[in-house]
Amino acid sequence: MKNLFLASLLAGSLSACAQDINHKQVLKDVEILSSDVYEGRKTGTKENQMAADYIIKRYKEIGIAPYKSSFKQPFTFKNRQRAELRGTNVIGIIPGKKKDVVVISAHYDHIGITRELINNGADDNASGVGGLLAIAEYFKKHKPENTMIIAAFDAEESGLQGAKAFVASPTTDLKSIKMNFNMDMISHSDKHELYACGTFAYPELKKYLVTNVPDIKLLTGHDDPKLGPDDWTNQSDQGAFNAKKIPFLYFGVEDHKDYHKPTDEYSTITKDFYIAAVKTILQVINNYDKNITVQSILKDKKIMKQ
């Protein structure tokens, strides 16, 4: 399947933002967060909180301000065994030129230790957090039109609990949130295929899926309710936003042999694909933020020829 909108034809008209990510840093963030020291980042563990502290450290290095009074926003929930657990969302904000809000999100928790083996979750979802940090760094340097909330959610593996707590919070003005971009598993694809889900419910978002990043296939799909378990609409944190009728695009790859296994290590991610995926996602978010669409690009080309 060809890249959406024949992107190569439009390459010269797109923003150069995809080139403005630090390749070494985004890989370093994934490598660190998926190292044994964090023991799989399971919600409720000290290692999970260590991961939260690392994300806060990176927020501060980037220059992101905390959302409300603190980066850490604790919440409680009951797990599948009905035991009460405490989670922690890590939320920052980048003020834009407008008060309209875009939430960019990725969950940082994973499943911890099973059968005495650490599940480090490099793809799931250290990769999404690495992308989150890289995209936040870009928009900190290039003031966005929309105000951007940078959300590292906890307890996704326990049923999207962090995202649900965020949209249920009285400190969150849902009316101001116009869009959610969520990343979950964006670094492991031998086919170099990245899916953007959400256009089935929100077809108007297709116009922003124009990119010029080489060696990656940006596809739509996995969002038709008729697909049953292959419908990803509510299978990651975007589901909490979808439940509140907030439009979303979810970026992810199909399940692979290392999914939810101890072999989901930094050494097994597809590093060149990952860099391309982060660039692609950044470009789509920038398209939305600046209202860059295939129609506007073609219109500009037509004007230039006159």
N, C-alpha and C positions, 0 to 999 in steps of 0.2 A: 504494500500500500504506500502510495507516495505521501511525502510530507504535505500537511494541510495547506491548501491555497497555493500550491506550486511556489513555495517560498523562495526557491532559487531565482525565480523571475523577478521577485520583489526585493532581493537582498540589498541592493544599493539604497533603497528608500527607508530601511529600518534603522532604528536607533542603534548606536554602537554600544549600548549598555551591557550587552552580553559579554563583551570583552573586559569589562571592568570588575572582574572578580579575582581575588587572590587565590590562584590554584593551590599553592602550597598550604595556605592557611585552611582552606575548606577541607582538604584532605587531612591535615593535622587535627582538625576538630573531630572528624570522624574517627581517626585512629585513637585519639585520647579517650573519647567517650565510649568506645567499644573495647577498651583495654580491660584486663582482668581486675584492675584495682577497683572498678565500679561494680563488679560481680553481677552484671546483668541488669542493674538499675531498677530492681523491682520496687514498686510502690510500697512505702512503709518501712524501708530499710535505710540504714545510715548511708549506704553506698548510693542509693537513689538521691539522697540529700546532698551528697558530695557532687553528684552530677549536676544538680540544681545550682550549687555554688559555682561550679565551673562555668555554667551558662551565664550566671550573673557576672562573673569575672570578665567574660567575653563581651557582654553587654556594655560594661563600664569601659572596656578598652575601645569599643566602637564609638562610645559616646551617647548611648541610648539612655533616655531618662526612664525612671520607673513609672509604671501606670498606677495612678493614684498615689498612695503614700509609700509603697514598697514594691520591689520586684517580686517578692514572694507573696502569693495569695493562697493561704491554706484553705482546705475544705475537708469535709468528712463524708464518707459514704459507707454503705454496707456492701461487702463483697458477696460472691455467689454462695458463700457458706453462712451469710447473714452476720458475719463479724464486722464490727465497725473499724474502718481504717481511716487514716489521715493522709491526704495527698497535698501536693504543693504545686500550683501553677507558677510559672516564672514569666511575668508579663512586663514588657517595656512599651514605650510609645515614641513615635517620631512625628512631631506635629507637621501638618501639611499646610498648604495655602487655603484649604477649605476645611470645614468641620465634618464633612462626610468622612466616614471611617471605613477603612479596609483592614480586615484582620488577616494577617499572614501567620500560619500556624504549622506546628509539627510537634508530635509527642516525643518526650525524652525517656519515658519509662520503657522497660522491657520485662521479660518474664523471669529474670533472676537465675537461680541455680536449680536444675532438675537432675535427679539421679547422680548427684555429686559432680555434675558438669556445669560450667558456667556458660550461659547463653548470652553472649556479648552483644548481639543485636546490632551489628555494624550497619546492615541495610535497614533493619527494623528496630529503631528508627534513628540511629545516630546519623544516618545519611540525611534524613529530613531536617534534623537540627543543624547540621553543617550547612545545608542549603539556606535555612532560616537565617543563620548568622551572616552568611555571605550576602544575601539579599538585603538584610538590615544595614549592613555596612555600605552597600551601594546607595540606598535611599537616605542614609545619614549624610553622605557626601553630595547627593543630588536631591535637593528638597522636593518631595513629592507634591502633587496637586492635592491628593487626599491625605488625611491624617492616617497614619499606619500604626496599628497595634501589632506588636511582635510577640507572639504567644507560644511559649514552650509549655505544652500541656502535659500533665501527669495523669496516670491511671487510665490511659487509653486501652491498655490490655485488659483492664477490669470492666470494660463496657463504656468507654468514652466518658469516664466520670469527670475528668478535668474540664473537658469542653462543655459538658452539661452543667457543671458548677459555674463556669464562666457566663454562659448565657442566662443562667438563673439568678445571677448576682444582682443585687439592687444597685451596685456601683457601675453596672454596665447599661448604657443607654442603647437598647436594641434598635430603636428607631433611627439612630445615627449610623448603624452598621449597614453598609450597602453591599458588601461582598466579603466572602471568605475564600482565601487561597490556602489549601491544605496540602502538605507534603508528607507522604508516608511510604517508605521503601522506594527510593529513587536512584539507587546506585548499583543494581545488579541485573543486567540484561545482556545476554550473549547476542541477542538479535538487535540490540540498540533500539529497543522500542519503549517509548514512554507514553503512557495514557493520560489524557486529560478528560476526566469524568465530570459530568454535570450538564452537558449540553442537551441531553435528552429532556431534562426538566426545564432547562433555561437555554433554549436554542439561540437566543440573542447573543450569547457569549461566544458563539463560534467565530464571530467577526474579529475577535481579539487573538485567535490562535494562528497568527501569521508570524513565522520566525525565519531566521536565516542562519541558524546554527548548523554546520555541516555534520555528517556522520551520525545523525540521530533521526528517528522516525517519531514524530509527534502524532499520535492517533487519538481518535475519540472512540467511545464505547464503554462497555462494562457499567452502563447506567440505565439500562432498560429494565423496569420491574419484572418483565416477562422472563428475564434470565435467571431468576431465582438466586442461588448462591453466587452466580457470576455477576450479579448486580452489586456494585461496590458503593452505591449511593450512601448507605448508612453504615458502612463497615469500617470507617475511620472517623476522626473528629469532625469532619464536615457534616456528619449526620446530625450532630447537635444543632448546627446552624440551619440545616435543611428543615429540621423539625420546627424551627421558628420562622420558616418561609424566607430565609436569607439566602440569596443566590450564592453558589459556590462553584469552584473548580478544584477538583482533587487530582493531584499528580501522583502516579505510582506505576510500578511495574507489576507484571503478573507473578504469581507465586513461583518460586524456584526451589531447587533441591535443598537449599540451606535454610529455607523459611522455618522459623521457630525451632532451629536446631543449633547445637553448639558450634557447628561449622559456619554459622553466619558471623564470620570474622572479617576484620579489615583486609586480611590477605585474600579473601574470596570476592570482594566487590570488584566491579568492572570499572576501573578508575577513569579511563578515558571517556567512557559512557557517562559516568557520574558528573564529570566536569561539564560535559555537553548538556546533561539534564538540568543542572543548576543554571547554566546560561540560558537555556530555553525557557525555564520557568520564570526567571528574572525578566526575560524579554516579554513574555505574555503579561506579567503583572505590570510592567512599564507601559505596555500597549493599553491596558485597561486604565491605568492612572492618567495617561496622556490622551486617551481616546484615539489611539492609533489603530485604524482598522484597515482591512484590505480595500474597502471602498474609498477611504480617505487617501490611501497611497495611490491608488489608480487615478483618483481625481487630480491629485497633485501632479502626477506624471502627465496627464492630459493638458493641464494648465501650462506646464513647462514646455510642452511641444508647440503651443500656440505662439 
